[in-house]
């Protein structure tokens, strides 16, 4: 012990070394165990709804020229084509059956008995029923026109 007491430097160095090691372990422990964050209800701010901006409206302008070639844009317009007429002609023929002809012996007028979609109709030549026109007919066949198309039906 005498040697230990004789060294005066140890009295000053030992507390410095302990302090350095203590600081080192404190930093190590603090880094491994971070403080728990407590959130209090008072610290929360109020919620503000974001401002809603109106979307910009726009309108498309008609094309007058090709933006890449710089040439004028030519819109092809077919004359005589009517979109409503083309829709009309796309409809299929109704279910038609030619049932026969009735003729008075005193006159030459013929009356044709036709079943259109299950309904029996009595139609004269030149008359129109549901866009179906009787063109001509005899005892065996009947010629009808529907939306510009003509079809011949045989007696059943």
C-alpha positions in Angstrom: 0.0 0.0 0.0 2.8 2.3 0.5 3.4 2.2 -3.2 -0.2 3.1 -3.8 -0.2 6.0 -1.4 3.0 7.2 -2.7 1.7 7.7 -6.2 -0.2 10.9 -6.0 -1.2 10.8 -9.6 -3.5 7.8 -8.9 -5.7 10.0 -6.7 -6.4 12.3 -9.6 -6.5 9.9 -12.5 -8.8 7.3 -10.9 -11.8 9.6 -10.5 -11.3 10.8 -14.1 -11.2 7.2 -15.5 -14.3 6.2 -13.5 -16.1 9.3 -14.8 -15.2 8.6 -18.4 -16.3 4.9 -18.1 -19.5 6.0 -16.3 -20.2 8.5 -19.1 -19.5 5.8 -21.7 -21.9 3.2 -20.1 -24.6 5.9 -19.6 -24.5 6.7 -23.3 -24.6 3.0 -24.2 -27.5 2.4 -21.9 -29.4 5.5 -23.1 -29.0 4.5 -26.8 -30.2 0.9 -26.2 -33.3 2.0 -24.1 -34.8 5.2 -25.6 -37.2 7.1 -23.5 -40.9 6.2 -24.1 -42.8 8.9 -25.8 -46.0 9.8 -24.1 -48.7 11.6 -26.1 -51.1 13.5 -24.1 -54.5 14.4 -25.5 -53.9 18.1 -25.0 -50.8 18.1 -27.2 -52.8 16.9 -30.3 -53.8 19.7 -32.6 -57.2 20.2 -34.1 -57.9 18.7 -37.5 -58.4 21.1 -40.3 -60.2 19.9 -43.4 -58.3 20.5 -46.6 -59.6 23.1 -48.9 -61.3 21.6 -51.9 -60.6 23.4 -55.1 -63.0 23.2 -58.0 -61.7 21.3 -61.0 -61.2 23.3 -64.1 -63.7 22.7 -66.8 -62.8 22.6 -70.4 -64.3 22.2 -73.8 -62.8 20.5 -76.8 -62.5 22.6 -79.9 -63.2 21.1 -83.4 -60.1 20.0 -85.2 -59.3 22.4 -88.1 -55.8 21.1 -89.1 -53.4 18.3 -88.4 -51.1 19.4 -85.6 -48.2 17.3 -86.9 -48.4 17.8 -90.7 -50.0 21.2 -90.7 -52.5 20.2 -93.4 -56.2 21.0 -93.2 -58.4 18.4 -91.7 -61.1 17.2 -94.2 -64.1 15.6 -92.6 -65.7 13.1 -94.9 -69.4 13.7 -95.2 -71.4 11.1 -97.0 -74.4 12.6 -98.7 -77.6 10.8 -98.6 -76.8 8.7 -95.7 -79.2 9.2 -92.9 -78.2 7.6 -89.6 -81.9 7.1 -88.6 -82.6 5.4 -91.9 -79.7 3.0 -91.4 -80.9 2.1 -87.9 -84.4 1.5 -89.3 -83.2 -0.9 -92.0 -81.2 -2.9 -89.5 -84.4 -4.2 -87.9 -85.2 -7.8 -88.7 -88.4 -8.8 -90.5 -91.2 -9.7 -88.2 -92.5 -13.3 -88.1 -94.8 -13.4 -91.2 -96.9 -16.3 -92.5 -99.1 -16.1 -95.6 -102.3 -17.9 -94.8 -104.2 -17.4 -98.0 -106.4 -15.1 -100.1 -110.1 -14.3 -99.9 -111.9 -13.0 -103.0 -115.5 -12.0 -103.7 -116.8 -13.7 -106.8 -118.5 -10.5 -107.8 -115.4 -8.3 -107.7 -111.7 -8.6 -108.6 -110.5 -7.2 -105.2 -108.4 -9.7 -103.3 -107.9 -9.7 -99.6 -104.9 -11.4 -98.2 -104.9 -13.2 -94.8 -101.5 -12.7 -93.2 -100.2 -13.7 -89.7 -97.8 -11.0 -88.5 -96.1 -11.8 -85.2 -98.9 -14.2 -84.3 -101.7 -11.8 -85.1 -103.9 -12.5 -88.1 -104.5 -9.5 -90.4 -106.7 -9.1 -93.4 -104.9 -6.7 -95.8 -105.7 -5.5 -99.4 -103.1 -4.8 -102.1 -101.4 -1.5 -101.5 -102.3 -1.3 -97.8 -99.7 -0.9 -95.0 -99.8 -2.5 -91.6 -96.9 -2.0 -89.1 -94.6 -0.7 -91.9 -95.4 -3.8 -94.0 -96.9 -3.0 -97.4 -98.6 -5.6 -99.7 -97.2 -5.2 -103.2 -98.9 -8.1 -105.0 -100.1 -11.6 -104.4 -102.0 -14.6 -105.8 -103.2 -17.9 -104.5 -99.7 -19.3 -103.8 -97.4 -16.3 -103.1 -97.5 -12.9 -101.5 -95.0 -10.1 -102.1 -94.4 -7.7 -99.1 -92.2 -4.7 -98.5 -90.7 -3.9 -95.1 -88.4 -0.9 -94.6 -87.5 -0.7 -98.3 -86.8 -4.4 -98.7 -89.1 -6.8 -100.6 -89.7 -10.4 -99.7 -91.9 -13.1 -101.2 -93.8 -15.4 -98.9 -95.4 -18.8 -99.9 -98.7 -19.9 -98.6 -98.5 -22.4 -95.8 
